[in-house]
Amino acid sequence: MFTQLFGSFLLNKKIVAAEQLKDALDYQKSVHLKLGVLAVNAGFMTSADINEVHNMQSKKDKKFGELAIEMGFLTEEKLNILLSTQKSGHLLLGQALVDKNYLTLEQFENALNMYKNEHHLTNDQFRMLQNGDVDEIVNALYNFTGCSECEIYKSYFSLLIRNIIRFIDADFTPKDKIQVSDYKFNWVATQDILGEIELYTGIGGKEKAIIGFAGKFANETYTVNDEYTQAAVGEFLNQINGMFLVNMSDNNIELELTPQVTINEGSLTDLTEAYCIPVEFSFGRIDFIISKSKPFIKV
């Protein structure tokens, strides 16, 4: 999953072009991951250190790891960590971009550091993010600073992402959150959570994306946005919210759900502390919405 996140970051920052990223993603299947890229990713060496070792290799017939230890850049322990590292998707992507001359190793290093700095990640958090730790992904991407229900929102979206992976598709790219007071939709399914904590939740998207999402969840082939498609999307929302209620009950917070509502063409207005989190799938973009208040619905 981190490959998609990092690839999206490279595109958004215009570090690589869309066609370069696609080419690199195709090429990475045949990539041999080099120790230099692993060492930069782990924070054990810089690109300048790597170049020093490569220059020394032109003078001494020794392996990269041997020279890096000899020159004081690595220890035996660190080299063993690198050698035992399993192939990581974003590193294969980085190696492919370097091999294709779309990026230099220094540019790849700078991009990694930019990603960490932008999301305020420590090296340990970055490793957890690469390992697919969903809670860490939510912490990194969705800092709901200033929101009175910050931790509740984080808990909700961690649950949501885990279940997208489980029931929809592991190949998706969550985008940056968008704070909203209004949300214009082509189609949306909504549900209220009531009790000690009150939330308004929704899933929205254009027709093609909604059909694709419903088909994935129901394991069916849908071609139109009819009552079966809409029921499937509504059931996914109900399932997530039901799990959320169970988690809250485990923390002695009792909540209940209203029936799901589906609406064609309109807008949600007067949302409070509300966020839209877009997620890109192969079949299109789906928006996940959360708000502290029930909106006014214009159709």
matplotlib code that plots the C-alpha trace (Angstrom):
import matplotlib.pyplot as plt

x = [0.0, 2.8, 4.0, 0.8, 1.0, 4.6, 3.9, 1.0, 3.3, 5.9, 3.2, 1.6, 5.0, 5.8, 9.0, 8.1, 5.6, 2.7, 4.2, 7.5, 5.7, 3.8, 6.9, 8.8, 5.9, 6.0, 9.8, 10.0, 8.9, 12.3, 14.3, 17.2, 17.1, 20.6, 22.2, 22.6, 18.9, 18.2, 20.9, 19.4, 15.9, 17.0, 18.8, 22.1, 23.8, 23.3, 23.5, 26.9, 28.1, 26.9, 28.9, 32.0, 31.7, 31.0, 34.1, 36.1, 34.8, 36.6, 39.8, 39.2, 37.7, 35.3, 31.6, 29.6, 28.8, 32.4, 33.6, 30.9, 32.0, 35.6, 34.9, 32.9, 29.5, 28.0, 28.5, 28.2, 24.8, 23.5, 24.7, 22.9, 19.7, 19.9, 20.7, 17.7, 15.3, 12.5, 11.7, 9.7, 7.4, 8.3, 12.0, 11.6, 9.8, 12.7, 15.3, 13.3, 13.1, 16.9, 17.6, 15.5, 17.3, 14.1, 15.6, 19.2, 19.8, 20.1, 16.7, 15.2, 16.8, 15.4, 12.0, 12.0, 13.1, 10.5, 7.8, 8.9, 9.1, 5.8, 4.0, 6.2, 7.4, 10.2, 12.3, 10.4, 7.0, 8.3, 9.2, 5.7, 4.1, 6.1, 5.1, 1.4, 0.6, -2.9, -3.0, 0.3, -0.9, -3.9, -1.7, 0.6, -2.1, -5.0, -4.0, -7.4, -5.8, -8.4, -11.2, -12.9, -13.3, -9.7, -9.1, -12.6, -12.1, -8.7, -10.2, -13.0, -10.7, -8.3, -11.3, -12.4, -9.1, -8.6, -12.0, -11.4, -8.3, -10.3, -13.5, -12.9, -9.3, -5.8, -4.7, -5.9, -4.5, -6.0, -5.7, -5.2, -8.2, -10.3, -12.1, -15.6, -18.7, -20.6, -20.3, -21.8, -22.5, -23.5, -24.7, -24.2, -25.2, -25.4, -25.9, -26.1, -24.4, -26.2, -25.5, -22.7, -20.9, -22.9, -21.5, -22.8, -21.1, -21.3, -19.9, -20.1, -19.0, -19.8, -21.9, -19.0, -17.0, -20.1, -20.9, -17.2, -17.2, -20.5, -19.3, -16.1, -18.0, -20.8, -18.5, -20.9, -20.7, -22.9, -23.3, -25.9, -26.5, -29.7, -31.2, -28.8, -25.7, -27.0, -27.9, -24.3, -22.7, -25.2, -24.4, -20.7, -21.3, -23.6, -21.0, -18.2, -20.4, -21.6, -18.0, -17.3, -20.2, -18.8, -15.3, -16.9, -18.9, -15.7, -14.7, -18.0, -19.4, -22.9, -24.1, -26.8, -27.3, -30.1, -31.1, -28.9, -30.2, -29.2, -29.6, -29.1, -27.7, -27.5, -25.4, -24.9, -24.6, -23.9, -21.6, -19.6, -16.0, -16.5, -13.9, -14.0, -11.3, -11.1, -9.7, -8.6, -9.4, -8.8, -12.6, -12.6, -12.7, -14.8, -15.3, -15.7, -17.4, -17.6, -19.2, -20.2, -23.6, -26.4, -26.3, -29.1, -29.7, -30.4, -31.6]
y = [0.0, 2.4, 2.1, 3.7, 6.4, 7.3, 7.1, 9.5, 11.8, 11.8, 12.7, 15.5, 17.1, 16.8, 14.9, 12.4, 12.4, 10.1, 8.1, 7.8, 6.4, 3.9, 2.8, 2.4, 0.5, -1.9, -2.2, -2.8, -6.4, -7.2, -4.9, -6.2, -4.1, -2.7, -2.2, 1.6, 2.2, 0.0, 1.9, 5.3, 4.2, 2.9, 6.1, 4.3, 6.1, 9.3, 9.4, 11.1, 8.2, 5.8, 7.7, 7.5, 3.7, 3.4, 5.5, 3.2, 0.2, 1.5, 1.2, -1.9, -5.2, -5.6, -5.8, -2.7, -4.0, -4.9, -1.4, 0.4, -1.4, -0.7, 3.0, 3.3, 3.9, 0.5, -2.0, -5.7, -5.5, -2.8, -4.7, -7.9, -5.9, -4.6, -8.0, -9.6, -6.8, -8.2, -6.5, -3.4, -2.0, 1.6, 0.7, -1.3, 1.7, 3.9, 1.5, 1.4, 5.2, 5.4, 2.6, 4.3, 7.6, 9.3, 10.2, 10.2, 8.4, 11.9, 12.9, 9.7, 10.4, 14.0, 12.7, 10.3, 13.0, 15.4, 12.8, 12.2, 15.9, 16.8, 14.1, 14.7, 11.1, 9.7, 6.9, 4.4, 5.7, 5.6, 1.9, 1.2, 3.0, 0.9, -2.2, -1.4, -0.4, 1.0, 3.0, 4.6, 5.4, 7.2, 9.0, 10.1, 11.1, 12.3, 14.6, 16.1, 18.9, 21.3, 18.7, 18.0, 14.3, 13.9, 10.5, 9.2, 10.3, 8.5, 5.4, 5.4, 5.8, 3.2, 0.8, 2.0, 1.4, -2.0, -3.0, -1.5, -3.8, -6.7, -6.4, -4.2, -4.0, -3.7, -1.7, 1.8, 5.3, 7.3, 11.0, 14.0, 14.8, 17.8, 19.8, 20.6, 22.4, 21.4, 18.3, 18.2, 14.6, 12.6, 9.8, 9.2, 6.7, 8.1, 6.9, 8.6, 7.3, 8.4, 8.4, 9.7, 10.5, 11.7, 11.4, 11.6, 9.3, 8.8, 7.2, 9.2, 9.0, 9.2, 6.4, 4.4, 4.4, 3.5, 0.5, -0.7, -0.3, -2.2, -5.0, -5.5, -5.6, -7.9, -10.0, -9.4, -7.9, -4.8, -2.6, -0.1, 2.0, 0.3, -0.8, -3.8, -1.5, 1.0, -1.7, -3.1, 0.3, 1.0, -2.4, -1.7, 1.6, -0.2, -2.9, -0.4, 1.6, -1.6, -2.6, 1.0, 0.6, -2.7, -1.0, 1.9, -0.5, -2.2, 1.2, 1.6, 4.0, 2.9, 4.1, 3.2, 3.5, 4.9, 3.1, 4.0, 6.6, 6.8, 10.0, 10.9, 14.3, 17.0, 18.5, 18.2, 21.6, 23.0, 20.2, 20.6, 19.6, 17.6, 15.9, 14.2, 11.6, 10.7, 7.2, 6.3, 2.8, 1.3, 1.8, 5.5, 7.8, 7.1, 9.8, 8.9, 11.6, 12.2, 15.1, 16.0, 17.2, 16.0, 18.3, 20.0, 18.0, 19.8, 17.8]
z = [0.0, 0.8, -2.8, -4.0, -1.3, -2.2, -5.9, -5.5, -3.4, -6.2, -8.8, -6.6, -6.0, -9.8, -8.9, -11.6, -14.5, -14.7, -17.7, -15.8, -12.7, -14.8, -16.6, -13.3, -11.7, -14.7, -14.6, -10.9, -11.3, -12.7, -10.4, -8.2, -5.1, -4.4, -1.0, -1.6, -1.9, 1.2, 3.2, 2.2, 3.0, 6.5, 7.2, 7.6, 4.8, 2.7, -1.1, -0.7, 1.4, -1.3, -4.0, -1.8, -1.6, -5.4, -6.1, -3.8, -5.7, -8.8, -6.9, -4.7, -5.9, -2.9, -2.4, -1.5, 2.0, 2.7, 1.7, 3.5, 6.8, 6.0, 5.4, 8.6, 7.0, 8.2, 11.0, 10.5, 12.4, 10.0, 7.0, 8.2, 8.7, 5.1, 3.7, 5.5, 4.5, 2.4, -0.9, -0.2, -2.9, -2.6, -2.6, -5.7, -7.2, -6.1, -7.6, -10.8, -11.1, -10.5, -13.0, -15.6, -14.9, -14.0, -10.6, -9.2, -5.9, -4.3, -5.7, -4.3, -0.9, -1.0, -1.9, 1.0, 3.4, 2.0, 2.6, 6.2, 6.9, 5.4, 7.4, 10.5, 10.6, 12.7, 11.2, 13.4, 12.2, 8.6, 9.0, 10.4, 7.5, 5.0, 6.9, 6.3, 9.9, 9.3, 12.5, 11.6, 8.1, 9.5, 12.0, 9.2, 6.7, 8.8, 11.6, 12.6, 14.6, 16.0, 15.8, 19.1, 18.1, 16.7, 18.3, 17.4, 13.8, 13.7, 15.2, 12.6, 9.6, 10.8, 10.9, 7.5, 5.8, 7.3, 6.0, 2.5, 2.4, 3.7, 1.6, -1.3, -2.7, -1.3, -4.4, -3.6, -2.8, 0.0, -0.7, 1.7, 3.8, 2.7, 5.4, 4.2, 5.2, 2.1, -0.1, -3.6, -4.7, -7.7, -5.4, -1.7, 1.0, 4.6, 8.1, 11.5, 14.6, 17.8, 21.5, 23.7, 20.4, 17.5, 13.9, 10.4, 8.0, 4.2, 1.1, -2.1, -5.7, -9.4, -10.9, -12.4, -9.2, -7.1, -9.4, -9.2, -5.4, -4.9, -7.2, -5.3, -1.9, -3.1, -5.3, -8.1, -11.6, -11.6, -14.7, -13.5, -10.4, -9.3, -6.0, -5.8, -6.3, -3.8, -1.2, -1.4, -0.8, 2.0, 3.6, 3.5, 5.4, 7.8, 8.4, 9.1, 11.5, 13.2, 13.9, 15.1, 17.6, 18.9, 19.3, 21.2, 23.4, 24.4, 25.7, 27.6, 25.0, 23.9, 20.5, 17.9, 14.2, 12.1, 8.8, 5.8, 3.4, -0.3, -2.3, -6.0, -7.1, -4.5, -1.8, 2.0, 3.6, 7.1, 8.0, 11.3, 11.8, 8.7, 6.4, 3.0, 2.5, -1.2, -2.1, -5.6, -6.8, -10.2, -10.9, -9.8, -6.8, -3.7, -1.0, 2.6, 4.7, 8.5, 10.3, 13.9, 12.7, 10.4, 7.4, 5.5, 2.3, -1.0, -3.9]

ax = plt.figure().add_subplot(projection="3d")
ax.plot(x, y, z, "-o")
ax.set_aspect("equal")
plt.show()
